[in-house]
Amino acid sequence: MRRNRLVIAAVSAVTTLAAVALPALTQADTASAGPAAQAFVFRVPIHKAGDPQKLLAGGFDVLERRQGDDLFVLGDTAAGARLHRLGFTWSVDRVVPGGHSSAQTVHVAGVDDTYYGGYRTVDAQYAHLDQTAAAHPDLATVVTYGQSWRKQNGQQGGYDLKAVCITKLGPGDCQLNPDSRKPRFFLMSQIHAREITTGEVSWRWIDYLTGGYGTDPTVTSLLDSTELWVVPIANPDGVDIVQQGGDNPNLQRKNADDVNGSSCGFGGQSGIDLNRNADSHWGTSGSSDQPCDETYLGPNPDSETENTALENLFRELYPAVRGSGDSAAAPLDARGVMISLHSDASMVLFPWEYDHTVHTGNDAALRAMAARMGAITGYQYGQAGEILYDASGGTDDWTYDKLGLASFTIEIGDSDGRGCDGFLPPYSCQDGYFWPKLQPALLYAAQHAAAPYRTTAGG
C-alpha cells in the first residue's frame, strides 16, 4: 500500500503542477511504475554558477532548454526525489509521453512510413534521399559514408549512414575531396534521436533546394555556386528506437551501443551520447561517465562508429586550416559552414561550447553570424555556457577544432509560445511554425559558406 500511495502522490503532484518535492522512492518503488510510466519535465531554479554542472555531473537528463535562471530536467519520480536530496527545488513543468525503452526490434519498411502523426521513420528519410536523386539527377547525389553501431556489429535492425549532396552538378562536384571547386554548406540532424523536429527540417531543406532550382532565383544562384550537404539522421539506430514507440515515441537520446550498460531501467538509458563522444576537449564538461546517464560520453573519445564515420566524411569534404591551441584562428579566406540541428532551447550556439570563458580565434565572425541567425529566428545566441551550459565532446566543437570549419548548433524551439515546444511537438508545428522560421536562417548560413570568417556585425 505504501508503494501505491507514493505513485498516486507523484501523479497528483504532476497534475496540479505542485512545486513540492516527491517523497524519496526506493528502486522497488520506481520499478512498480512499470514500462508505461510517464516521464516528467522538472523545472529547476539555478541559484549558483556551478549548479548546471552539478546537475550534469549527477547524471540528470538536463534538457537543452533554459528560461532565465531555470533549467529543465527530464525524469521519473525517482529523479524528482534525487533532485530534492541534492538540494534542488523544482516544479513539474509537464508530463511527457514515452519512456526510455531500448528494446531492439526490426525497423519498419516502406517509403512513406511515419509515426506520431506524420514524423518520418529512418526508412522514409532514406527513401526520400534516393527519390530526390532519381528525380533530380542533375542536382543530387546520395553518399553512404558508414554504418550504424548495430549494423557494424551484425545486430538486427542496423542501418547504413547516408548523406545527400545537392548542387548544380558539374565536373568534380560532390566528390569526397577537400579541394572542392565550390564552397560547402553542411546540415545535420538527429544526432540526438528524440529531437524529431530536426530531421523534419532537413527533409524540407532538401525539398526547398531541389524544388526551387530553375524557378527561385535565390535557390538557383545558391546551387550554381555552392554544394549543400545534408545528413538527415546522424543516429539512425537511436531514431529506430524512438519510432518503435509509434504514437508514444520512446525518448531515446543516445545511440544503441549497450556494451557498457545494457540494463538501465526506466530511470536510465542504454547507449552513448554521440554529442559528448567527439574527440574535442572530451570529458571536460557537461558529460557523465555513468553508462546509463543521458550524457554518457563513452569509454573513449570517438569510440562510436557513427561519430568516426561522420568525422571521416568531414575530413573528406573540408581541409584542415586551423592551427593548434584554443585561440588559433582559421584564416579569413577559409570556406565552409556546418550546422548541427538540435532541440528545443531556441538558441544559436557556436564554439567553444566546452568552456564559455575561452573564446575561439574567430569569435567575432562566429558571433556575428550567430547574431544574424538569432535575429532571423528570434532565438538567443552565444557560446553554450553563456546562455545554456558548458558541454564538451560535441560535433561543432570538433569540426571547428580539427578543421577550422565555421560551425554552429541551432537549438530549434518554440520561442513564441505556439504550443510547439518539447521533443514531441504536434506534427502540425513543422510546416506551420518551424520551417518558416528555420528556412531563412539556413539560407543565410549557406550563402555565407564562401567566406564565413569575413562576416561582420552587419553582414
C-alpha positions in Angstrom: 0.0 0.0 0.0 2.8 2.4 0.7 4.2 1.9 -2.8 0.8 2.7 -4.3 0.4 5.8 -2.2 3.7 7.1 -3.4 2.9 6.6 -7.1 -0.5 8.2 -6.6 1.0 11.2 -4.8 3.6 11.7 -7.6 0.9 11.7 -10.3 -1.2 14.1 -8.2 1.8 16.5 -7.9 2.2 16.4 -11.6 -1.5 17.1 -12.3 -1.5 20.2 -10.1 2.0 21.3 -11.1 2.8 21.5 -7.5 6.2 23.0 -6.6 7.0 20.4 -3.9 9.4 17.5 -3.8 8.3 13.9 -4.2 8.8 11.5 -1.3 12.0 9.5 -1.6 11.4 6.5 -3.7 13.2 3.1 -3.5 14.3 1.2 -6.5 11.4 -1.1 -6.0 9.0 1.9 -5.9 10.4 3.1 -9.3 10.0 -0.4 -10.8 6.4 -0.6 -9.7 5.5 2.2 -12.1 6.0 -0.2 -15.0 7.3 0.2 -18.5 4.4 2.5 -19.5 5.3 5.0 -16.7 5.2 8.7 -17.8 8.2 10.9 -17.7 8.1 14.4 -16.1 9.8 17.6 -17.0 11.0 19.2 -13.8 11.7 23.0 -13.8 14.7 23.6 -11.6 15.8 27.1 -10.5 19.5 27.7 -10.6 21.0 29.7 -7.8 24.7 29.1 -8.1 27.1 29.3 -11.0 28.1 25.7 -10.5 24.6 24.3 -10.4 24.3 23.3 -14.1 27.5 21.3 -13.9 26.3 19.7 -10.7 23.1 18.6 -12.4 25.0 17.2 -15.4 27.7 15.5 -13.2 24.8 14.0 -11.2 23.6 12.1 -14.3 20.4 14.0 -14.6 18.8 14.3 -18.1 19.2 18.1 -18.4 17.3 19.3 -21.4 18.8 21.6 -24.0 16.5 24.4 -22.8 16.8 27.3 -20.4 14.4 30.1 -19.3 16.0 32.8 -17.2 17.7 31.1 -14.3 15.7 27.9 -14.7 16.9 24.6 -16.3 14.7 21.6 -17.1 15.3 18.0 -16.2 13.5 15.0 -17.7 13.0 12.1 -15.4 10.7 9.8 -13.5 9.5 10.1 -9.9 12.9 8.9 -8.6 14.7 11.7 -10.4 12.5 14.2 -8.6 13.4 12.6 -5.3 17.1 12.7 -6.2 16.9 16.4 -7.1 15.4 17.1 -3.7 18.1 15.1 -1.9 20.8 17.2 -3.8 19.2 20.4 -2.5 17.4 21.5 -5.7 13.8 22.7 -5.6 11.6 22.1 -8.5 8.1 22.3 -10.0 6.6 20.0 -12.6 6.5 21.8 -16.0 4.7 19.0 -17.9 4.1 15.3 -18.3 5.8 13.7 -21.3 4.5 10.6 -23.0 7.1 8.0 -23.9 9.8 6.3 -21.9 13.4 5.1 -22.2 12.8 1.7 -23.7 15.8 0.5 -25.7 14.1 -2.7 -27.0 15.7 -3.9 -30.2 13.2 -4.6 -32.9 13.3 -4.8 -36.7 12.8 -1.3 -38.2 9.7 -0.8 -40.3 9.7 -0.9 -44.1 8.1 1.4 -46.7 9.0 4.6 -48.3 6.1 6.6 -46.8 6.3 5.2 -43.2 5.6 7.7 -40.5 4.9 7.7 -36.7 3.4 10.1 -34.2 1.2 11.9 -36.6 3.5 12.2 -39.6 7.1 12.2 -38.5 9.3 10.2 -40.9 10.9 6.9 -40.0 14.6 6.2 -40.9 13.4 4.2 -43.9 11.3 7.0 -45.1 14.1 9.5 -44.7 16.5 7.3 -46.7 13.9 6.6 -49.4 13.5 10.4 -49.7 17.2 10.7 -50.4 17.0 8.1 -53.1 13.9 9.5 -54.6 15.4 13.0 -54.7 18.5 11.8 -56.5 16.3 9.8 -59.0 14.1 12.8 -59.7 16.9 15.3 -59.9 20.0 13.5 -61.3 21.5 16.9 -62.3 21.3 18.2 -58.7 21.5 15.4 -56.1 23.9 12.6 -55.2 23.5 10.2 -52.3 26.6 9.1 -50.4 26.8 6.2 -48.0 29.5 7.1 -45.5 29.5 4.4 -42.9 27.4 2.0 -40.8 25.5 2.4 -37.6 26.6 0.6 -34.4 24.0 -2.2 -34.8 24.9 -2.8 -38.5 28.6 -2.7 -37.9 28.2 -5.3 -35.1 25.9 -7.6 -37.1 22.9 -6.9 -35.0 19.3 -6.8 -36.2 17.9 -3.5 -37.2 21.1 -1.7 -38.1 21.4 1.0 -40.9 23.8 2.5 -43.3 24.8 6.1 -42.6 23.7 8.3 -45.5 24.1 11.9 -46.8 23.0 13.7 -49.9 24.9 16.4 -51.8 22.8 18.9 -53.7 24.2 21.3 -56.3 24.0 22.0 -60.0 26.4 19.2 -60.8 29.5 20.0 -62.8 32.9 18.4 -63.2 34.3 17.3 -59.8 31.2 18.3 -57.8 30.0 16.2 -54.8 33.2 14.2 -54.8 34.9 13.2 -51.5 37.7 15.7 -52.0 38.5 18.6 -49.6 39.9 20.6 -52.5 36.5 21.3 -53.9 35.8 23.9 -56.6 32.7 25.1 -54.7 32.3 26.1 -51.0 30.3 23.6 -49.0 27.4 24.1 -46.5 26.7 21.1 -44.3 23.4 20.5 -42.3 23.0 17.5 -40.0 20.0 16.4 -37.8 19.0 13.9 -35.2 22.4 13.1 -33.6 20.1 13.1 -30.6 17.4 10.7 -31.8 14.5 12.0 -29.8 14.8 15.5 -31.2 12.5 14.6 -34.0 11.8 18.1 -35.3 15.4 18.3 -36.6 15.0 15.5 -39.1 11.8 17.1 -40.5 13.6 20.4 -41.0 16.3 18.6 -43.0 13.7 16.9 -45.1 12.1 20.3 -46.0 15.6 21.8 -46.7 16.2 19.1 -49.3 12.9 19.7 -51.0 13.3 23.5 -50.9 16.7 23.3 -52.6 15.8 20.7 -55.3 12.3 22.1 -55.9 13.5 25.7 -56.2 16.3 25.2 -58.7 15.3 26.9 -62.0 12.3 28.6 -60.6 13.6 30.5 -57.5 16.5 32.8 -58.4 17.9 32.7 -54.9 18.0 28.9 -54.8 19.2 28.7 -58.4 22.1 31.0 -57.6 23.0 29.1 -54.4 23.0 25.7 -56.2 25.1 27.1 -59.0 27.8 28.3 -56.6 27.7 26.0 -53.6 27.5 22.4 -52.6 24.8 21.7 -50.0 25.4 18.5 -47.9 22.7 17.1 -45.7 22.8 14.2 -43.1 19.1 13.9 -42.2 19.7 11.3 -39.5 23.1 11.0 -37.9 21.9 8.5 -35.3 19.6 6.0 -37.2 19.8 3.3 -34.5 18.6 5.7 -31.9 15.8 7.1 -34.2 14.7 3.5 -34.8 14.3 3.1 -31.0 12.3 6.4 -30.9 10.0 5.4 -33.8 9.2 1.9 -32.4 7.0 3.7 -29.8 4.7 4.8 -32.6 2.2 7.3 -31.2 4.0 7.1 -27.9 7.6 7.6 -29.1 10.5 6.3 -26.9 12.6 9.2 -25.7 15.9 7.7 -26.8 18.6 10.3 -26.9 21.7 8.2 -27.5 22.8 5.5 -29.9 22.2 1.8 -29.5 25.6 0.8 -28.2 24.8 -1.1 -24.9 28.2 -2.7 -24.4 28.9 -0.6 -21.3 25.3 -0.6 -19.9 22.5 -2.8 -21.0 20.2 -2.9 -18.0 19.4 0.7 -17.3 15.7 0.5 -16.5 13.2 3.3 -16.8 15.3 5.9 -15.0 18.2 5.4 -17.3 19.0 4.7 -20.9 21.4 2.4 -22.7 23.7 3.9 -25.4 26.3 6.6 -25.8 25.6 10.3 -26.2 27.2 11.0 -29.6 27.2 14.7 -28.9 29.5 14.1 -25.9 31.7 11.5 -27.6 33.7 13.6 -30.1 37.4 13.9 -29.5 37.5 17.6 -28.8 38.0 18.5 -25.1 36.3 15.2 -24.4 35.1 14.7 -20.9 35.9 18.2 -19.6 32.4 19.5 -19.1 28.7 18.6 -19.3 29.0 14.9 -19.6 28.8 11.8 -17.4 31.0 8.6 -17.1 28.0 6.6 -15.9 26.7 4.3 -18.8 23.0 4.7 -18.0 23.1 8.5 -17.9 21.8 10.5 -20.8 25.1 12.4 -21.3 27.3 9.3 -21.1 30.4 10.2 -23.0 31.5 6.6 -23.9 34.6 4.6 -22.8 36.9 6.6 -25.1 36.7 9.7 -27.3 35.4 8.9 -30.7 34.5 5.3 -29.6 31.4 5.3 -31.7 31.2 4.4 -35.3 28.5 7.0 -36.0 31.0 9.7 -34.9 34.1 8.3 -36.6 32.3 7.8 -39.9 30.9 11.3 -39.8 34.2 12.8 -38.9 35.8 10.9 -41.8 33.2 12.4 -44.1 34.0 15.9 -42.7 37.7 15.3 -43.4 36.9 14.2 -46.9 34.9 17.4 -47.5 36.9 20.1 -45.7 40.6 20.8 -45.5 42.2 21.3 -42.0 43.0 25.0 -42.0 43.3 25.9 -38.3 46.4 25.6 -36.1 46.6 24.0 -32.7 45.5 25.7 -29.5 42.1 27.1 -28.5 42.9 30.6 -29.5 44.4 29.8 -33.0 42.2 31.2 -35.8 41.2 29.8 -39.1 42.3 32.1 -41.9 39.9 34.7 -43.2 39.6 33.0 -46.6 38.6 29.6 -45.1 35.5 28.3 -46.7 32.6 26.2 -45.4 29.8 26.3 -42.8 28.4 23.5 -40.7 25.1 23.5 -38.7 24.0 20.7 -36.3 20.3 20.9 -35.5 19.1 20.1 -32.0 16.0 21.0 -29.9 14.5 22.6 -28.1 16.3 25.5 -26.4 15.5 28.3 -29.0 19.2 29.2 -29.3 22.1 29.6 -31.8 25.3 28.3 -30.3 28.9 28.3 -31.5 32.4 27.2 -30.3 33.7 26.9 -27.8 30.9 25.0 -26.3 33.1 23.2 -23.8 34.0 26.3 -21.9 32.4 29.7 -22.4 35.2 31.5 -20.7 37.5 30.6 -23.6 36.9 32.2 -27.0 38.0 31.0 -30.4 40.3 32.9 -32.6 37.3 33.5 -34.9 34.9 34.6 -32.2 33.9 37.9 -33.8 32.8 36.4 -37.1 31.1 33.4 -35.5 29.3 35.6 -33.0 28.2 37.9 -35.9 26.8 35.0 -37.9 25.1 33.6 -34.8 23.6 37.0 -34.0 22.1 37.3 -37.5 20.6 33.8 -37.3 19.3 34.6 -33.9 17.6 37.7 -35.3 16.0 35.8 -38.1 14.7 33.0 -35.8 14.0 35.1 -32.7 16.4 32.9 -30.7 19.1 33.8 -28.2 22.7 33.4 -29.4 26.1 32.8 -27.7 28.5 30.2 -26.6 26.7 27.4 -24.9 27.8 28.2 -21.4 26.9 31.9 -21.8 23.2 31.1 -22.3 22.7 27.4 -21.5 25.5 25.3 -20.0 29.0 24.2 -21.0 29.2 20.8 -22.7 32.2 19.1 -24.3 32.6 16.5 -27.0 30.1 18.0 -29.4 30.1 18.0 -33.1 30.5 21.7 -33.7 33.5 22.0 -31.3 35.1 19.0 -33.2 34.6 20.5 -36.7 36.0 23.8 -35.6 38.8 22.3 -33.6 40.1 19.8 -36.1 39.3 21.6 -39.4 38.7 25.3 -38.7 35.2 24.9 -40.1 32.7 27.7 -39.1 30.3 25.6 -37.0 27.1 26.2 -35.2 24.3 24.4 -33.3 20.8 25.6 -33.8 18.5 24.6 -31.0 15.1 24.6 -32.6 12.4 25.6 -30.2 9.2 27.4 -29.6 10.2 31.0 -28.8 6.8 32.4 -29.4 4.5 30.3 -27.2 2.9 28.5 -30.1 2.4 25.2 -28.3 5.3 23.7 -30.3 7.9 23.1 -27.6 9.4 19.9 -26.3 10.9 16.9 -28.0 7.5 15.7 -29.3 5.6 18.8 -30.7 2.5 18.1 -32.8 3.4 17.3 -36.4 1.4 20.4 -37.5 4.2 22.5 -36.0 6.6 21.5 -38.7 5.0 23.3 -41.7 3.0 25.7 -39.7 5.8 27.1 -37.4 9.3 25.6 -37.5 10.0 25.5 -41.2 9.1 29.2 -41.9 11.3 30.1 -39.0 14.3 28.0 -40.0 14.3 28.3 -43.8 15.7 31.9 -44.0 18.3 31.2 -41.3 19.6 28.1 -43.2 19.6 30.1 -46.4 21.6 32.9 -44.7 24.2 30.4 -43.4 24.5 28.6 -46.8 25.0 31.9 -48.6 28.0 32.6 -46.3 29.8 29.3 -47.0 32.2 31.0 -49.4 33.7 33.3 -46.7 32.2 32.9 -43.2 35.1 34.5 -41.4 34.7 37.7 -43.3 31.3 38.2 -41.7 31.0 41.3 -39.6 28.3 42.5 -37.3 26.4 44.0 -40.2 26.9 41.1 -42.6 
